[in-house]
């Protein structure tokens, strides 16, 4: 069985389509939130996620687009993009976002956007934050996003000291020990922030616990042109070219 795990698409249809094509045939798509915000194609991205039957959770940018949170918690460019997105959402997109849960459990894995402790807001950037979060989910594996940086954190048996504890670079596969617990981040499809501008995703096999991070080139210039033409802040298209 193959599951495509994605996060932080951020209304970037070019990146999402490149990932869907590169991943090939999969049995399920799990999407860890922030499908909208920053990019210029929120409705197109949400329609594509519906078309592939993606199982999604809500992120802070979905809540911002639904006007469920105070935009003063966003930086100015993010707030402007959130207002633009709220305005652009079709009725179908609005309905889809309104029904998203903050967390779900699929095939013995927990799915959240930020962290199991605080699914909408908390960033798991440091190993000690990851460690605290193992108390807030019951499954052996939890997938999360929000940081836009691919990562693996393991809570492993003391006899297995070589646990992954942080960033994952480029294409990489990790064999997970059956008895251990993990917090895994696929990285961002539509706005990578690890100085690699390629779209990031993860392939997961629930049966073998095989876990493969992948990067794929996409048409960055096309995504940038759409953001520019939409009149969104310059920083939002500029950062796509440098992956920051
Ligand atoms: Zn995000």
Boltz pocket constraint, residues with backbone or C-beta under 6 A from the ligand:
constraints:
  - pocket:
      binder: B
      contacts: [[A, 8], [A, 10], [A, 33], [A, 34], [A, 61], [A, 146], [A, 148]]
      max_distance: 6.0
